[in-house]
Amino acid sequence: MPKAERKQGKKTSPFIEEQTRLSKVQSELQKIIKQHGAEIEKLKIMDNPYDETTNRWLRKKDQDHLSLQQFVERLSQSPYLMRADFLEDGHNTKLIVYVTEQDLRTRESLEKTLMSFDQNPLIQFQLTSWHSPFAAAIRSQAGIGRIRYYNNLGKPISGCTSLKRRIRIEKGMLLEVHNLSRSESGDSFLNEVLRSNTYPHARKIIATVQAEQMKIISAPFGRSILLQGTVGSGKTAVLLHRLAYLYLNNQLALEQTLVISPTRLLSQYMAGINVPGFTPSKIQWATYEDFVLSVTELAVVLMEDHYEILSTDIPHPQILTHWINHSITTSRVKGSLEFGERIAAFLVAYTHKEYVTYVRDIVFPTYRGIFMLTREEQLRLWEEQIPTQPFTHRIKKIQEFIHKRFSSFVLTGNPLEEDEQKATEAIDEFHKRWHPYLDGFPRPSPIRVYMDFLISLIGQEYLHQPVSDWGLTIDLLKAGKIRREDLAPICYIHLWLNGSHRTFQHIAIDEVQDMNPLELQTLSLCMNKPRFTLVGDPAQNTVPHRGLGNVWHGLCDLPFFGEKKALFFSLTTNYRSTQEITTLANQVLPENTQKSNPFPRSGLAPMYQKAETFEQAIITAHRTIRTWLTHKQHFWIAIITGSIRESRQVYAELQHQPNGVNTYTFASSQTSERNTPCLIIDSYQAKGLELDAVIAWDVSSTNYKDTDEDRKRLHFVFTRALHELMIVHIGPPSPLVPASLSSSLGSSVPPEVIPAVKEKLNPVALQVNIFEHLRQLLQQKLTQQKITLKLPPAGTHSTSYQISTNTSGVYFEWSFQQREKALTVGIHLECKDRSRNEHYCQIITRRYGSSLEKKAGTKLERTKYSGYIQLFFKRKSDEFISPDEFHLWAVETMAYICLKFYRGITVENV
């Protein structure tokens, strides 16, 4: 009997109810699959090689049947993920609504077929997509109770939910049914999902969306939103689901959607996330740098960003400090809206001067007389144009006006055919004579205009700050080089002059805190009606010279959002990292910074490893990575450094380690995908990524000082990890790392096993404490049996521990032993009726074997003796980083085995 059903008892339970309904649904789905398969075969027989029209119709019908068949096959794997019982105010018929992750917009007949098997007149069954207004309303609600929403026609609907049920179906099998209480939010299921590894990183996230997130996702269609979310709060998930919600409610065209992220690697990561009914690959993904280069079609060399330059060695601290402060001032000025306004004012005068200087009288003799358009008339045409239109668009309209004016002059009042011929010839002659003039109207280069603008600023005190960078910028531009901070001004000039060759319907930005106001304004110029989805966190702005800064607090009121200001939302729970990692990361943040609330998911405490030399740190890191890959099934790992220079050094050394070439990928700003399990990446390029495990590289006093910027940077590095974090330092540790951590053993067992072991303990004392705790847990579960703990004799060097119980004629013993250079953790199984040993052993292996092997990181072995059977795991010490890690592996594995039995195994259940 499935575990979920056992928990419900033998009477009719939610599990049995849903299993019965699922069986009916699956039966209907199989009928539909067979039906369409038969239709496809019929169409093949009807194929006529002599009638192409018929064949086109047949191919279309065939494709329609195949598409629906494939849709139904996908639906059968997981027909729905939630149920809600709803009674609308003023109605007697209860709606039982099943929520599916599939898009049912064109499948209404299928919905009716699947839900028509219950004939109770007081109950109506419905199947609805997760993006429907009703589904959005119940997912925005914690627990059950009253809800109000607007249906697809805009009509308000009010009523009460009496039941909300989470249903987990995988590969057509019902695995779990759970009724949510009046206030429950489904955190237990989210916890289970979060414990899984991120690889492949395209895991489904629809089931993990929380009520607070759903309110943001289903915000009014026509409004821009700004989401401020602490690290790990699900900002990226909300961004993608917001786009999916708009798309599935026909408010968004994917091809007219742009998503800006800080790195190409993050864009590739986001594009691979699976959002049901939504195809992220159809969206245009870009970094802001790539976007500008695409829009402007500039052939320039993009220079290293300041965050990379700051990592180079500058010999004198005073020079470094001065250079950093100067760079920060210059970058902030160039990214401000005031700078954009100054550019706009310059452009008005610049383009007017260009036009006025160029135009002259147009005089052209024709058979109807002399055609003349004076310079003054052409200047009046310029003034009559809408000044906000791009410069080249205004020029084009003037060109079109001149052509129409001349055509009208020669064609008006010409009834004779020969006169029409003369008029045509005159138009051709006019075009030949005046084409060089008309086609030669000024088309200023954005870079040339920008340099002229900067020249106008030289020597001025700008925004109350003396800026002397203009000359350096001009020299770089002349050499065909451009810094990132100059991209927004040049893009702004290009759009002002030429407009955008592509208009977007919606633009979403991840990590928006790293954008500056002028960059946002340039993006708004690429939309007819600005519609943004912006997500970010000021605490994660790790590059001091870039970002919104104080503008963040007034961002919603900025004019480029259009008539209605953006809606502001906030998320503060870290769903990504374990409690232990989140707690440590919060300690690192500056005092005045918003800290995240840890989601109640326990795991291993961060490890702390000191290395005497760079080479020793490399060996430690490599062994840890190999252990994670081989024994812990972590497939999405990174070593995160403080700078790109450091990343190159670490990557170069790791290439010489065993299997290093196939293990590590160096990530730069040009990297868009990874080809190996482990990335070597600097903290900026790791923006937005979530990883199974992370090594924070060289967290020493040299790399991370007690400054707000370094605190944010280290906090960011720590919180990339979902499950495990190792902190490595060479030389004196950073003052930002708590002293309690730097003096710890470097690992721990899960807190659910030993809730309060915070003091420094030697391995033996730690193990004794753990095993005594386990004994107490087992005693609480098996109250009728005596749970015995056997410890090593005092004063000896033995490391053999045993916990045992004798239950209904079956003796279980969980043991931990060390022999030579190997540790053995195992189960000793012995029945009074020894003929049943093999029977129980097979059941235990079948039921728990795979999960135990995954935890232990090695194969479950077995030895059969005359009176008992022993199942055990064995590992050698040279597989581990240190003796402490060696012993703690055994303790953790032992604890896991005990808890597996503690949580449900009794002889009756077996």
N, C-alpha and C positions, 0 to 999 in steps of 0.2 A: 504494500500500500504506500503511495507517495507520502513523503514526510509532511507536506502541507496539509494533506487530508487527515493524517493521524492527529495533527494538532486540533482539528475541528471535532474529533470524536466520531463514534460510529453512527450517530443519528444523522438525519439530513442536515447538511451543513452548507455554508456558502460555497465551499470547494465543490461539493457534489452537485449543487444547483448549477454552478457555472460549467462544470464538466459536462453535464447533461445538455446544456444549451450549446456549448462549443461543439459537441458531437453533431447536433442538428445543423449548426452552421457549416461545419466541415463537410457534412453530407451534401448540403445544397451546393457548396462550392465545387465539390468533385463532380456533381451533375453538370454544372455550368462548364467546367473544364472539358469534360467529355463531349458535351454538346458542341462547343466551338471547335474542338478537334475534329468532330464528324463533319461540321460545315466546311472546314478547311479541305478535308479530303474530297468532299463533293465538288468544290470549286476547282480542284485539280483535274477532275474528270471532265469538267465543262470547258477546259482550255481549248481554244480554237486558233490554230496557227494562221488562218486566213482572214481573221477579223480582228484588226488591231483595236478598234473601238470597244468591242466586247471584252477583249483581253485587258484593256486598261481598267474597265469596270470590275472585272474579275480580280485583278491585282489589288485594287482598292478594297474590295470586299474581303479579300484574303488577308490584307494587312489589318483591317479593322478587327476581324475575328482573332487574328494572332495577337494583336495588341491587347484586346480584352482578356484573352486566355492567359497571357503573361501577367496581366494585372491581377487576375483572380488567383493565379499561383502565388504571387507575392502576398496577396491578402491572406491566403490560407496559412502562411507561415506564422502570421501574427495578426488575426482579424481585428483585434481591438486591445486597448491597454487600460481602459477605465470604464466604469458604469456609474451612472447617476440616476436616481429616481426623483422625479420632479413633478410637482402639482402646481399648475398655474392658478393664480387667484381667479375665483369665479368659475372654475371648471371642475368636473367630477372625474375626468379621465386622467389617470396617472400615466405620465410618460416615463418609460424605462429606456434611457438613452445610452447607447454604447459608443464610446469615442474611439475612432481609429486614427492611426497616423497617416493613412493613405488619403490622397486627394480624390474626393467623390463628386467633384463638380460636374463631370460628364457621365456619372454612373448612377443616376437616380433610380433606374429600373433595377439595378443590382441591389441597391439598398432596400427597395421594397420586397424583393424576392427573399432576401436573407432574414428579414424581420417579420414575415407574414405568417409564421407557423403557430402563433398563439392567438386564439380566437376570443379571449376574454374581452368583452365590450368595455370594461372599466380600465383596461390596461392597453396602452399602445406602445409598441416597440419601435425604436428609431436607431439608425446608425448614422453618425455624423462625424465629419472630419474635425481634427483637433483645432483647426483654424476658424471654425464656425463661431458666430457670436455666442451661442449657448456654451460651447466647449470652453471658449475663452473666459466666460463668466464663472463657470464652476471651477476652472483651474486657478482663477484669481482668488477664489474663496478658500480660506483655511477651514477644513472640517465641513460640517453641514449647517443648514439654516437658510435664512432668506437671501435671495439674490434678485438683482434687477439688471436687465440688459436690453439692448436694442436689436431687434431681428434684422434680417437683410433688407427689409422694406423701411427701416427706420422707426418701426413701431416699438414703444417701450413694453417690455414683458416683465411682470413681477410674479414671484411665487416662492416656493420653499422646496429645498432638497431634503429628503428624508433619509437618503442613503447615498454614500459615495464609496465606491469599491475599486480598489486598485487590482488589476488583473494582469498577471505576467504570463505571456504565452511565447514560447520560443520553438521554432521549427514545428509548429502545429501542436505542441504539447503544453498542456496547462501545468505551470510550475508553482504558481502562488496566487492565492486570493486573500485579500486583506481589506476588511471594512474600516474606513477611516472614522474616527470618533468625531464628536462635535467640534473639537479644536485641533485635531491632529492634522499635520501638514504633509505626511508622507516621508518624513526624514529617515525612517528605517530603511526604506527602499533606496533612497538616495545614497545612504551610507554604504549599502552593499555595492551599488554601481561605482561609487568613488573608490572602493577598495580594488577595483579591477585596474589592470594596467592600461596605458593609453595607446598601446600599439595593437592593431593599426590605429593611428590617431583619428581615423574617420569613424569613431564609435558614435552610436546614436545618442543624442542629447535631449530628445523630445521628452523622454520619460522623467528626466531629472529636473525639468523646469519647475520652479517653486512658485507659490501663489504670488509672492511679492514681485517676482520677475514677470509673471504673466500679465500683471496690471500694466507694466511698461510696454510689453509686446503688443498688447491690444489697445494702446492709447489711440485717440482719435486719428483718423486717416490723414487729414490734411495738415497735421501739425509736425513741426520738427521737434525732436526730443534730445535732451542732454542728460546723460546718465553718468553720475559720479559714483563709482563703485570701488571699494577697497580691493586689494589684491585678492584674486581667486573668487570674487563674488559672482562670477558668471557673466561679465560684461560682454565677452565675445559671443557667448550663447544667446544672450538677449539681442545683440545686434543682428545675428543671422536669423533668429526667429522673428524679429520685427520685420525684416525684409521678406521672409517667407509668408508672414501674416498678411502683409500688404499685397504681395503677389497673388496669394490664393484667394484674396478678396477683390481681385481685379483692380487693384490700385497701383500696380507697379508692372512695368515691362522689364524683364531681366536684362535685355540687351541695352536698355537705357539706364542701367544702374552701375555706379562706380563705387568700389570700396577701396579706400586709402588705408594702408597700414604702414608702420615704420620700416619694415624690412621685407624683402622678397621672400625670405624663409617663412615669415608669419603669413604672408599672402597665400603661399602654397599650402601651409598648414590649415588655414581657415577654409580654403577652397575644397579641402578633402573631408571636412566635417559633414556628416550625414544629417540633413534636415529633411524629414519626410515631405514628399510632394513638392520638393524644391531642388533645383539643380544649380548649385553655386558656380559651377564651371562656366555657365552661360553669362555670368556677370563679368565686367571688366575689373580686374584686380591690378593694383599698381601701388608703388611707393609714390610719395609726392615728387621725388626727383624724376622718376620715370614718366609720371604724368606731365610734368612741365616740358621735358625734352620731347615728348610725343606731340604736345600741343604746339610748341614753338618751332619744332623741327630744327633745333639748334645743333650745329656741328661743332661742339666744344668738348673740352676735357673737364669732367667734373672732379674737382680736387677733393682730397681727403677732408672729412668733416673735422670740426674742432675737437670733438670727443676723441678722435684718433690722434690728432696733433698734440693734445694735452698729455698723452701718454709717453711722448718722447722725452728723452733726457735733456733737460736744460740745466747747465752747470750751476748757475747762481739762483738761489731761491727768490731773491728780490726781483730779478729779471722775469722769472716765471710768473710771480704774483702780478707784476705790472702788466705783462703780456696777457694773462688770463683776464684781468679786470678790463683791459682795453678791448679785448675780443668780445667779452660779454656785453659791454656798452654798445659797441658797434652793431652786434647781431640783434640786440633788442631794438635799437633804433630802426634798423632796416626791416624788421618784422612788425612794426607798429602801424596802426591804422592812420596815425598822423603822417607817417612817412608816405603812405599811399595817397593821402589827400594832397600832400606837397607835390607828389609826382603828377597827380591829376591836374593841378593848377599849372604846373610846368607844361604839361601836354597841351592844354588849351591854348596857351600862348605859342608854344612851339609849332603846332600844326597850323595855327592861323597864320603865323609868319611864313611857314613853308608854302602855304596856298597863295597868300597874297604876293609873295615874291615870284611865284611861278606864272600866274595867270596873265594873259594879254588879250588884246582885241582879236576877235575872229572875224575876218573879212574874206568873202568868197563870192566871185561873180558867177551868175547863172543866166540861163536864157530868160529867166523871169525877172532879172535884175540882180542887184547886189545884196547878198545875205550878210547881215552884221549882228554880232553879239559882243557888246562892249565888255571891257574889263570890269566896269562898275556893275553891270548886270550879273556877271559871273560871281563877283564878290557878294552881291545880294542873294544869289542862289545859295552860297555857302552859309550865310547868316540865317537863311530860312530853314536849313536842315536842323533836325533835332540834335542838340549838342551831345546827348548821351549815346548816340549811335556811334559805332566804331568808325574811325577815320576813313578807312578804305570803303566802307559801305556808303558814306556820304559822297566820296569821290565818284563811286560807281553811279549813284543816282544823278549826279551832275552830268556825267558822261551820257547817261541815257536821256536826260533832258535835252542836251545839245543835239543829239541825233534826232530825237522826235521833233524838235523845233525846226531843224533844217528840212526834214522830210515833209513837215506840214507846209513849209514855205514853198517848196517846189511842186507839191501835189495838189494844193488847194485850188479848186476851180479849174480843173483840167478835164474837159469832157472828151477831147479828141485822143484817139489811140496813139497818134504820133507824139502828142505832148506827154503821154504817160511814159513813152519810150525815152523821151528827152529827160524826164524827171528821174527815171531809173539811172540813166547815164550820169546825171548830175550828182545823184547820191553816191554813186561809185567813185566819181572824181573827188567829191568832198571827203569821202573816207580816205582815199589815197593821200590827198593833200594834207589833211589835218589829223590823220591817225597817229603820227609820231607825237603830236602835241597832246592829244587826248589820252593816249596810252602812256604818256610820260609824266602824268600827274605824280606828285611826290608819294613815294612809298617808303617811309623811313624805316630803317632797321631798328628793332627793339634794343639791341645792344648799343648801337650808335646813339640812340636817344638817351639810353641810360647813362652812357659815358658823358654826354653833354649835360645831363641833369646833375651828375656828380661834380662836374667841373663848376657848375653854378653854385655848388655848396662849399667849395674849397675856401677855407678861411673863415667860414661862418660858425657861430656858436648855435648848434642845432638842438632844439628841445632842452635848452639850458645846460647842455653838455658839450664841451669841446670835442669834436670828432675829427681825427686827422687821418682816417682810414681811406678817404676817398681816392687819394692819389694811388695807393697800393691796389685798390680795386680796379682802377682804370688801367694800370700797368698789366694786371693779370688778364683783364678782358682783351686788351690788345694782343696778348700772347695766346689767345684762344683758350684761356682757362677760366673756370668759374667756380666760386664757392657756393655751398648750399644756401647760405644766407642771402645770396643775390638772385636765387631762382624766383622767389616770389615777386620782387620788384620788376624783374625782366618779364615774367609771365603776365603781370598786371599791365605793363606797357604793351605787350603783344596783344592782349585781349582788348585793350583800349583802342589800339590802332586797327586790328584786323578782325576782332570778334573770335568766336570759337567755331572751329570746323565741325564740332560735334556737341550736341546739346543733351544733357542728362536729365532724367526725370527725378532721380533720387541719388544722393551721395551719402555714403556712410563712412565714418572714420573711426578706426580703432586706435587707442592710445592718443586721443586728441590732445592730451595735455602737452605733447611734444610739438604740436603745431603752433605757429604764431598767428596773430589776428589777420595779418595781410595774406597769409596762405589761405586761410578760410575764406577771405573775401574773393580771392582769385577763383576759388572753386565755386562760389555762389554765382559768379559771372558766367558760368557754364550751364546754368539752369534758367529756364523761363520763369518758373516759380520755385524759389529756393525751398527744398525739402531735405532736411538733414536728419541723420541718426548719428549722434556723436556720443562716444563712450570713452571714459578715461578716468584718471585718478591723479590729482595734483601731487600726491605723495610719491608717485612713480616717475615724476619728472627728474630724471637722473642726470640730465645735461644742463648745466647752469645757464648757458648762454641762449638756450632755445626754450620755447614753450610759451604758454599763455600768461604765466605769472599771475599778477593781481587781476588781470582781465577775466580770469576764470569766474570770479564771483559775480560779474555783471555780464557774463557771456550771453545769457538768454535774451538780454535786452538789446543786443547789437543789431544794427539796421539790416544786415544782409540775411536775416531770417524772414524778411518780408513784413506784411502787415501784422501778423500774429506772432508774438514772441514765442520762443521755444519753451516746451514744457520741461521742467526739471525733476529728476528722480534721483534717489540715492539708495545704494545697497551697501551693507556693512559686514555681511557674513562671508568668511572665507571658506568656500566649499572645496577648495582644491587641496590644500595641505592638511596634514594631520594636526591634531591639537598641539603636539610637541613642537613641530616646526613653526606653526603659527605663533605660539607663545614666545618662542625664541626670537622670531622676526619682529614681533611687536616690541620686545625689549630694546631692539636696535634702533627703532624709529626715533626721530626727534620728539621732544616732549609735546610740542604744540601741533602734532600731526594726527589726523584721524586714523585710529587703529582699527584693524578688522576684528570681528568676533569669531573665534574659532568654532567651526562646525564640530559637533561631538563625535569625532572619528579618531580613535586612538591608534597609535602605531609606535614605531621604534623612535627612541630619542635620537637627536642628531649625534653623529660621531665626531670626535675631535682628534686629529692626528698631527703631532708635531714631527717635522722632518729637519734634520740637521743640515742637509744640503739639498740643492735643486735635484740632483740625481736620485737621492733617497725619496724625495716627494714624488718623482716620476714613477719609481718602482711601486710605491704605496698606491698611487692612483691607478696604475695599470692592474695590479692585483685585485683592487676593489672592483674595478670595472669588469674584469673577467669573472669574479665571484657573482656579481649582480647578473651578468648575462647567463652564466652557466647554471647557477643554483637558485636564483631568485626570480627568474623569468621577467626581468626588467629589460625591455627592448627599446626604450626611448629615453636615452641617458645623455647627460652633457657634463663636461668640465667647463665651468664658467670662470673666466679670468677677468681681471680688472681693466685690461686694455687689449687692443688688437695686436700690439707688439708682443705682449705676453702670450697671447693665443698662438702666434706663429712659433714662438720658442717651444712651447709645450707640445704642439703638434709635431714639430721637427724631431723632438726627442722620443716621443711615443711611437713614431714610425719604426724605430729601431728595436722596440720591444717585441716579444713573440706574438705573431699574428697581428701586429700593430697596423699594417697596411689595410687589412680587412676590417678593422675595428673602428678606426677614427676618421672623421671628416672635418677638415678645417672650414669654418664658416666665416665668410667675409660679407661685405655689403652686396657682392655680386652673386652670392649663393642663393639659389631658389629651391633647392631640394637636397636631401641627404641620401647617401648611398650606403652608409654603414650605421651600426647601432648607436654610436657615440659621437656627439658633436663636440668639437673644441671651439668655443665661441666666447666672445667678449660680452660684457653685461648689456651693452646697448643692442647688439644683434639678437640677444635672447629675448627681446621685448615680446610680450604676449604669449610666449611658449609655455606649455605645461609639460613636465617631464616626470617619468617614473622615479628617477633618482638623479641627484646632482652632487657633484664635487665642487665646492666653493674653493677656488684655487688661491693659495697663498694669502690667507686672511691675516696678514702680518701688520705690524705698526707702520711699516713703510707704505703699504698699499692702501690701507684704510685708517685714516686719521679721524680724530673726534671732531668732524665737521658735519653740518646738516647734509651736504651733498654726498659725503661718503656714507653716512648713515642710511640715506635713501637708497644708495646704490647697493649696499650690503643687504638691506632688507629685501630689495628686489631680487638679488641673487638667491637668497635663502628660499623665497616663496615661489621659485620655479618648480620646486620638488613636490610631488604628490605624496610619496611614500618614504623615501630615505634621503638623508642629507649627510654628507661627510664634509667637514671643514678641515682643510689642510693649511698649515702655515710653516714658513721657513723663517727661522729666527724668532724674535720676540713677537708674541701674538698681538693682534689689534686690540686697543683699549675698548673697542665696541663689543667684543665677545665677553659675555658674563664670566666672571671668575669661576663660578660653580661649574660651568660647562668645560672650561679649559683644564680643570683639574679632575674631570670625571674619567671613568674607565673607557669611555668612547662608544658605549653601546648600552642597550637595555633590553629587557623583555617587554612584551606588551603590558600596558598599565592595567588592563583588566585582570592580568594574572597576579601582578604585584603592584597594587595601587600606590603605595607610599614607600618607595625606597629611593629617597633623594640624596641621602648622605653617602659619602664615599665608603664603599665596602670592598674588601678583598674578594677574589673570586669564590673562595670556599664559603665565606659568610653570606655572600649574595645567593649562592646556590642553596644553602641550608634554608634561608628565608623563603626562597621561592618554593621549595619542595614542601615546607611546612604549610605554606599558604594553599598549595594544591591539595594537600591532605585534608585541610579544613573544607575546601570546596567540595571535594568528593564525599566527605562525611555528611555534609549538608544534603547532598543529593541522595545518597544511599544510606538513609538513616538506620536501616535495620542491620547493616553490616559494619563491622569494625574496620576502619581504614588505618593501615599500619604504615608508618614511615621508618625506614631503616637507613641510618646515617653511617658514614665511615667511623670506625673506632677512633676515639680521641687519641691524639698524639701520633697517628699514623699518616702515611702519605697516600692512602687509598682514596680513590675518587669514584666509589661505587655507591649509588643512591637507589633506593627501591621504594615504590609505593604499591601496596597490594590490598586486595579485598577478595573475600570468598563469598560469592553470590550464588545461591541456589545450585550448589554443586560445581560451579565454575570458578576457578581461581585465576584472577587477572593480576599480573605484576608488570608495572612500568618501571624500567630500570635505565640507568645511565652509568656507563662504565668506561674507564680509560685503560687501554692496554698499549704499551709501547708508544708508538706515534699515531695511534688511532683512537677515536671515540666511537662508542657504540650506544645507540639509543634504541630501545626496543620494547616489545610487548611479549610477556611470557604468558601463554595460555594453557591451562590444564583443567580438564574435566574429571569428575569422579568416574564417570563412564568414559574411559579413554577413547572408546571407539567414536565419540562425538567430537574429538579434538579437530579432526580434519574438516568436519562440517562447519563448525564455528569459525575456523580459520578462513575458509573459503568465503563465508558471508562477510566477515570483517574486511577481507582483502577487496572483495567486489564493491562493498559499500564505501569504504574509507580510503582504499589504496591510492587512488589518483590524487586526492586532496592532500594526503599525507606526503606523498612523493613530491608534490609541488612545493610544499612547505619546507621539507628537508633538503630539497635540491639534489636528491640522489635516489637511486632505485631502492625499493623496498625488498630486502632479502629475507630468506626464510630457512630455518634449520629445523628438521624434525628429529625429535629424540623419542626414546621408548615410552616416556610418560607424558610428554608435553611438546608443544610447538613454540618456537620463538620466531617472531617477526621483528626485524630490526633494520636500522640504517647505520651505515658506517662511513665515516669521513676521515681523511688523513690530515695531519696538522699542516703539511706544506701547502694545502689548498687555501689557507687562511693568512690574513695579514699579520696577526699577532696571536700569542697564546690566549689573550683575553677573548679575542674574536672566536678562537677555536672552542673554548669552553662555553662561551655564551651561545654559540650555535646549538650546542647540545642542550643547554638549558631551555632555549626557546622552543626547540623541536619537542623536547620532553613535555614542556608546558602545553604545547599544541595538541599532542597526543592525548594527554590527560583530559584536556578540556573537551576534546571530541567525544570522549566517553562520558564525561561529566554532563554534557549538554543533552544526552538522550539515550545512550546505550545502556540497556539492562538486558538480562538474559531473556526476559519475556519478549522484548522487542526484537532481539536477534532471532 
